[in-house]
Amino acid sequence: MVKLEKPTWVKINESELKKVIAELAEKNAPSQIGLILRDQYGIPTTKVFGKKLKRYLTELGIERNENLENAEKKVAGIKEHLKSNLTDRKAKHKLQKAQSRLNATQKYSNLSKKKK
């Protein structure tokens, strides 16, 4: 992995970065952590320390599949909608598509876990 040159304005070291990531991971999704690090801490990317954010999360023992969580939330929301709107054909079709995406995402996440 290529280590980028650390910008001069970044005053945080790698051990402090790990602590910040651990704190942020309790309340935020990985995509949000990167934005918070950029906006509040002035860290353009965690790659300046030699690792991607996902690797820091796995070192800290935090496993989150954001795509899977979003797909599950979408399916649950459409099912809730269909309880009160039984004849909504468009929603039924979207439920089929969302369920298909959820199944594919689950299958992919299971395959990636087996490789490790």
mmCIF file of the C-alpha atoms, coordinates in Angstrom:
data_MODEL
# 
_entry.id   MODEL 
# 
loop_
_atom_site.group_PDB 
_atom_site.id 
_atom_site.type_symbol 
_atom_site.label_atom_id 
_atom_site.label_alt_id 
_atom_site.label_comp_id 
_atom_site.label_asym_id 
_atom_site.label_entity_id 
_atom_site.label_seq_id 
_atom_site.pdbx_PDB_ins_code 
_atom_site.Cartn_x 
_atom_site.Cartn_y 
_atom_site.Cartn_z 
_atom_site.occupancy 
_atom_site.B_iso_or_equiv 
_atom_site.pdbx_formal_charge 
_atom_site.auth_seq_id 
_atom_site.auth_comp_id 
_atom_site.auth_asym_id 
_atom_site.auth_atom_id 
_atom_site.pdbx_PDB_model_num 
ATOM 1   C CA . MET A 1 1   ? 0.000   0.000   0.000  1.00 0.00 ? 1   MET A CA 1 
ATOM 2   C CA . VAL A 1 2   ? 1.311   3.424   -0.912 1.00 0.00 ? 2   VAL A CA 1 
ATOM 3   C CA . LYS A 1 3   ? 1.805   5.780   1.987  1.00 0.00 ? 3   LYS A CA 1 
ATOM 4   C CA . LEU A 1 4   ? 0.940   9.338   1.052  1.00 0.00 ? 4   LEU A CA 1 
ATOM 5   C CA . GLU A 1 5   ? 2.968   12.226  2.397  1.00 0.00 ? 5   GLU A CA 1 
ATOM 6   C CA . LYS A 1 6   ? 1.422   13.645  5.554  1.00 0.00 ? 6   LYS A CA 1 
ATOM 7   C CA . PRO A 1 7   ? 0.327   17.279  5.099  1.00 0.00 ? 7   PRO A CA 1 
ATOM 8   C CA . THR A 1 8   ? 1.974   19.850  7.356  1.00 0.00 ? 8   THR A CA 1 
ATOM 9   C CA . TRP A 1 9   ? -1.322  20.983  8.891  1.00 0.00 ? 9   TRP A CA 1 
ATOM 10  C CA . VAL A 1 10  ? -2.171  17.517  10.242 1.00 0.00 ? 10  VAL A CA 1 
ATOM 11  C CA . LYS A 1 11  ? -1.003  17.611  13.875 1.00 0.00 ? 11  LYS A CA 1 
ATOM 12  C CA . ILE A 1 12  ? -2.492  14.280  14.981 1.00 0.00 ? 12  ILE A CA 1 
ATOM 13  C CA . ASN A 1 13  ? -0.462  11.067  15.150 1.00 0.00 ? 13  ASN A CA 1 
ATOM 14  C CA . GLU A 1 14  ? -1.592  7.551   14.310 1.00 0.00 ? 14  GLU A CA 1 
ATOM 15  C CA . SER A 1 15  ? -2.380  6.415   17.861 1.00 0.00 ? 15  SER A CA 1 
ATOM 16  C CA . GLU A 1 16  ? -4.575  9.483   18.429 1.00 0.00 ? 16  GLU A CA 1 
ATOM 17  C CA . LEU A 1 17  ? -6.263  8.828   15.092 1.00 0.00 ? 17  LEU A CA 1 
ATOM 18  C CA . LYS A 1 18  ? -7.169  5.292   16.231 1.00 0.00 ? 18  LYS A CA 1 
ATOM 19  C CA . LYS A 1 19  ? -8.763  6.678   19.402 1.00 0.00 ? 19  LYS A CA 1 
ATOM 20  C CA . VAL A 1 20  ? -10.789 9.202   17.398 1.00 0.00 ? 20  VAL A CA 1 
ATOM 21  C CA . ILE A 1 21  ? -11.936 6.519   14.938 1.00 0.00 ? 21  ILE A CA 1 
ATOM 22  C CA . ALA A 1 22  ? -12.986 4.239   17.825 1.00 0.00 ? 22  ALA A CA 1 
ATOM 23  C CA . GLU A 1 23  ? -15.042 7.042   19.377 1.00 0.00 ? 23  GLU A CA 1 
ATOM 24  C CA . LEU A 1 24  ? -16.664 7.990   16.086 1.00 0.00 ? 24  LEU A CA 1 
ATOM 25  C CA . ALA A 1 25  ? -17.445 4.368   15.158 1.00 0.00 ? 25  ALA A CA 1 
ATOM 26  C CA . GLU A 1 26  ? -19.773 4.031   18.148 1.00 0.00 ? 26  GLU A CA 1 
ATOM 27  C CA . LYS A 1 27  ? -22.257 6.547   16.738 1.00 0.00 ? 27  LYS A CA 1 
ATOM 28  C CA . ASN A 1 28  ? -21.458 6.910   13.029 1.00 0.00 ? 28  ASN A CA 1 
ATOM 29  C CA . ALA A 1 29  ? -21.296 4.838   9.880  1.00 0.00 ? 29  ALA A CA 1 
ATOM 30  C CA . PRO A 1 30  ? -17.913 4.430   8.170  1.00 0.00 ? 30  PRO A CA 1 
ATOM 31  C CA . SER A 1 31  ? -18.855 6.831   5.380  1.00 0.00 ? 31  SER A CA 1 
ATOM 32  C CA . GLN A 1 32  ? -19.667 9.485   7.977  1.00 0.00 ? 32  GLN A CA 1 
ATOM 33  C CA . ILE A 1 33  ? -16.408 8.899   9.859  1.00 0.00 ? 33  ILE A CA 1 
ATOM 34  C CA . GLY A 1 34  ? -14.370 9.927   6.829  1.00 0.00 ? 34  GLY A CA 1 
ATOM 35  C CA . LEU A 1 35  ? -16.372 13.137  6.457  1.00 0.00 ? 35  LEU A CA 1 
ATOM 36  C CA . ILE A 1 36  ? -16.009 13.996  10.142 1.00 0.00 ? 36  ILE A CA 1 
ATOM 37  C CA . LEU A 1 37  ? -12.268 13.354  10.064 1.00 0.00 ? 37  LEU A CA 1 
ATOM 38  C CA . ARG A 1 38  ? -11.963 15.622  7.043  1.00 0.00 ? 38  ARG A CA 1 
ATOM 39  C CA . ASP A 1 39  ? -14.209 18.431  8.272  1.00 0.00 ? 39  ASP A CA 1 
ATOM 40  C CA . GLN A 1 40  ? -13.508 18.541  12.016 1.00 0.00 ? 40  GLN A CA 1 
ATOM 41  C CA . TYR A 1 41  ? -9.989  17.146  12.355 1.00 0.00 ? 41  TYR A CA 1 
ATOM 42  C CA . GLY A 1 42  ? -8.462  18.325  9.069  1.00 0.00 ? 42  GLY A CA 1 
ATOM 43  C CA . ILE A 1 43  ? -7.372  14.843  8.024  1.00 0.00 ? 43  ILE A CA 1 
ATOM 44  C CA . PRO A 1 44  ? -7.844  14.604  4.244  1.00 0.00 ? 44  PRO A CA 1 
ATOM 45  C CA . THR A 1 45  ? -7.668  10.793  4.238  1.00 0.00 ? 45  THR A CA 1 
ATOM 46  C CA . THR A 1 46  ? -6.500  8.092   6.619  1.00 0.00 ? 46  THR A CA 1 
ATOM 47  C CA . LYS A 1 47  ? -4.175  6.872   3.878  1.00 0.00 ? 47  LYS A CA 1 
ATOM 48  C CA . VAL A 1 48  ? -1.654  9.531   4.945  1.00 0.00 ? 48  VAL A CA 1 
ATOM 49  C CA . PHE A 1 49  ? -0.943  7.204   7.883  1.00 0.00 ? 49  PHE A CA 1 
ATOM 50  C CA . GLY A 1 50  ? -0.577  4.211   5.556  1.00 0.00 ? 50  GLY A CA 1 
ATOM 51  C CA . LYS A 1 51  ? -3.919  2.422   6.035  1.00 0.00 ? 51  LYS A CA 1 
ATOM 52  C CA . LYS A 1 52  ? -7.461  2.801   4.823  1.00 0.00 ? 52  LYS A CA 1 
ATOM 53  C CA . LEU A 1 53  ? -10.295 3.464   7.249  1.00 0.00 ? 53  LEU A CA 1 
ATOM 54  C CA . LYS A 1 54  ? -11.651 -0.085  6.886  1.00 0.00 ? 54  LYS A CA 1 
ATOM 55  C CA . ARG A 1 55  ? -8.335  -1.541  8.047  1.00 0.00 ? 55  ARG A CA 1 
ATOM 56  C CA . TYR A 1 56  ? -8.340  0.711   11.119 1.00 0.00 ? 56  TYR A CA 1 
ATOM 57  C CA . LEU A 1 57  ? -11.888 -0.447  11.893 1.00 0.00 ? 57  LEU A CA 1 
ATOM 58  C CA . THR A 1 58  ? -10.938 -4.142  11.587 1.00 0.00 ? 58  THR A CA 1 
ATOM 59  C CA . GLU A 1 59  ? -7.902  -3.581  13.837 1.00 0.00 ? 59  GLU A CA 1 
ATOM 60  C CA . LEU A 1 60  ? -10.246 -2.094  16.430 1.00 0.00 ? 60  LEU A CA 1 
ATOM 61  C CA . GLY A 1 61  ? -12.579 -5.096  16.070 1.00 0.00 ? 61  GLY A CA 1 
ATOM 62  C CA . ILE A 1 62  ? -15.415 -3.124  14.504 1.00 0.00 ? 62  ILE A CA 1 
ATOM 63  C CA . GLU A 1 63  ? -17.183 -4.939  11.665 1.00 0.00 ? 63  GLU A CA 1 
ATOM 64  C CA . ARG A 1 64  ? -19.944 -3.001  9.911  1.00 0.00 ? 64  ARG A CA 1 
ATOM 65  C CA . ASN A 1 65  ? -21.446 -3.560  6.493  1.00 0.00 ? 65  ASN A CA 1 
ATOM 66  C CA . GLU A 1 66  ? -23.107 -0.268  5.686  1.00 0.00 ? 66  GLU A CA 1 
ATOM 67  C CA . ASN A 1 67  ? -24.615 -1.531  2.417  1.00 0.00 ? 67  ASN A CA 1 
ATOM 68  C CA . LEU A 1 68  ? -26.298 -4.418  4.205  1.00 0.00 ? 68  LEU A CA 1 
ATOM 69  C CA . GLU A 1 69  ? -27.684 -2.153  6.923  1.00 0.00 ? 69  GLU A CA 1 
ATOM 70  C CA . ASN A 1 70  ? -29.106 0.265   4.345  1.00 0.00 ? 70  ASN A CA 1 
ATOM 71  C CA . ALA A 1 71  ? -30.685 -2.556  2.315  1.00 0.00 ? 71  ALA A CA 1 
ATOM 72  C CA . GLU A 1 72  ? -32.334 -4.012  5.440  1.00 0.00 ? 72  GLU A CA 1 
ATOM 73  C CA . LYS A 1 73  ? -33.653 -0.587  6.433  1.00 0.00 ? 73  LYS A CA 1 
ATOM 74  C CA . LYS A 1 74  ? -35.113 -0.039  2.946  1.00 0.00 ? 74  LYS A CA 1 
ATOM 75  C CA . VAL A 1 75  ? -36.913 -3.410  2.919  1.00 0.00 ? 75  VAL A CA 1 
ATOM 76  C CA . ALA A 1 76  ? -38.327 -2.793  6.392  1.00 0.00 ? 76  ALA A CA 1 
ATOM 77  C CA . GLY A 1 77  ? -39.557 0.672   5.382  1.00 0.00 ? 77  GLY A CA 1 
ATOM 78  C CA . ILE A 1 78  ? -41.323 -0.611  2.273  1.00 0.00 ? 78  ILE A CA 1 
ATOM 79  C CA . LYS A 1 79  ? -42.928 -3.474  4.233  1.00 0.00 ? 79  LYS A CA 1 
ATOM 80  C CA . GLU A 1 80  ? -44.197 -0.958  6.797  1.00 0.00 ? 80  GLU A CA 1 
ATOM 81  C CA . HIS A 1 81  ? -45.637 1.152   3.972  1.00 0.00 ? 81  HIS A CA 1 
ATOM 82  C CA . LEU A 1 82  ? -47.367 -1.849  2.422  1.00 0.00 ? 82  LEU A CA 1 
ATOM 83  C CA . LYS A 1 83  ? -49.150 -2.680  5.699  1.00 0.00 ? 83  LYS A CA 1 
ATOM 84  C CA . SER A 1 84  ? -51.306 0.404   5.323  1.00 0.00 ? 84  SER A CA 1 
ATOM 85  C CA . ASN A 1 85  ? -51.268 0.571   1.492  1.00 0.00 ? 85  ASN A CA 1 
ATOM 86  C CA . LEU A 1 86  ? -52.077 -2.948  0.324  1.00 0.00 ? 86  LEU A CA 1 
ATOM 87  C CA . THR A 1 87  ? -52.878 -2.018  -3.282 1.00 0.00 ? 87  THR A CA 1 
ATOM 88  C CA . ASP A 1 88  ? -49.750 0.044   -3.975 1.00 0.00 ? 88  ASP A CA 1 
ATOM 89  C CA . ARG A 1 89  ? -48.348 -1.901  -6.931 1.00 0.00 ? 89  ARG A CA 1 
ATOM 90  C CA . LYS A 1 90  ? -45.301 0.313   -7.376 1.00 0.00 ? 90  LYS A CA 1 
ATOM 91  C CA . ALA A 1 91  ? -44.315 -0.279  -3.764 1.00 0.00 ? 91  ALA A CA 1 
ATOM 92  C CA . LYS A 1 92  ? -44.735 -4.039  -4.236 1.00 0.00 ? 92  LYS A CA 1 
ATOM 93  C CA . HIS A 1 93  ? -42.404 -3.918  -7.218 1.00 0.00 ? 93  HIS A CA 1 
ATOM 94  C CA . LYS A 1 94  ? -39.888 -1.804  -5.288 1.00 0.00 ? 94  LYS A CA 1 
ATOM 95  C CA . LEU A 1 95  ? -40.078 -4.311  -2.427 1.00 0.00 ? 95  LEU A CA 1 
ATOM 96  C CA . GLN A 1 96  ? -39.164 -7.113  -4.827 1.00 0.00 ? 96  GLN A CA 1 
ATOM 97  C CA . LYS A 1 97  ? -36.200 -5.128  -6.122 1.00 0.00 ? 97  LYS A CA 1 
ATOM 98  C CA . ALA A 1 98  ? -35.097 -4.125  -2.620 1.00 0.00 ? 98  ALA A CA 1 
ATOM 99  C CA . GLN A 1 99  ? -35.413 -7.718  -1.372 1.00 0.00 ? 99  GLN A CA 1 
ATOM 100 C CA . SER A 1 100 ? -33.338 -8.916  -4.314 1.00 0.00 ? 100 SER A CA 1 
ATOM 101 C CA . ARG A 1 101 ? -30.660 -6.355  -3.545 1.00 0.00 ? 101 ARG A CA 1 
ATOM 102 C CA . LEU A 1 102 ? -30.693 -7.360  0.129  1.00 0.00 ? 102 LEU A CA 1 
ATOM 103 C CA . ASN A 1 103 ? -30.247 -11.027 -0.783 1.00 0.00 ? 103 ASN A CA 1 
ATOM 104 C CA . ALA A 1 104 ? -27.364 -10.221 -3.130 1.00 0.00 ? 104 ALA A CA 1 
ATOM 105 C CA . THR A 1 105 ? -25.704 -8.046  -0.509 1.00 0.00 ? 105 THR A CA 1 
ATOM 106 C CA . GLN A 1 106 ? -26.067 -10.763 2.139  1.00 0.00 ? 106 GLN A CA 1 
ATOM 107 C CA . LYS A 1 107 ? -24.633 -13.350 -0.230 1.00 0.00 ? 107 LYS A CA 1 
ATOM 108 C CA . TYR A 1 108 ? -21.692 -11.103 -1.095 1.00 0.00 ? 108 TYR A CA 1 
ATOM 109 C CA . SER A 1 109 ? -20.963 -10.263 2.562  1.00 0.00 ? 109 SER A CA 1 
ATOM 110 C CA . ASN A 1 110 ? -21.056 -13.969 3.483  1.00 0.00 ? 110 ASN A CA 1 
ATOM 111 C CA . LEU A 1 111 ? -18.610 -14.787 0.680  1.00 0.00 ? 111 LEU A CA 1 
ATOM 112 C CA . SER A 1 112 ? -16.208 -12.054 1.749  1.00 0.00 ? 112 SER A CA 1 
ATOM 113 C CA . LYS A 1 113 ? -16.326 -13.306 5.357  1.00 0.00 ? 113 LYS A CA 1 
ATOM 114 C CA . LYS A 1 114 ? -15.463 -16.845 4.270  1.00 0.00 ? 114 LYS A CA 1 
ATOM 115 C CA . LYS A 1 115 ? -12.377 -15.614 2.374  1.00 0.00 ? 115 LYS A CA 1 
ATOM 116 C CA . LYS A 1 116 ? -10.903 -14.142 5.554  1.00 0.00 ? 116 LYS A CA 1 
# 
